[in-house]
Amino acid sequence: MLWKVIGGLLVLWLVVSVAGVLIKGLFWLAVIGGLLFVATAALGWAKDKKEIKS
């Protein structure tokens, strides 16, 4: 369940980033999407590491 949510968020942030690059004047959207993508990936990685130790 958690991986579906994280995967969905990663796809959403990727789409937002690509839209920001393709639509002229929305570079800030690409930056925000990229930052959220990295943050979500880090969160997923941290949760995975925590589950392995348990």
Protein Blocks (a to p, Z undefined) as FASTA:
>chain_A
ZZmmmmmmmmmmmmmmmmmmmmghilmmmmmmmmmmmmmmmmmmmmmmmmmmZZ
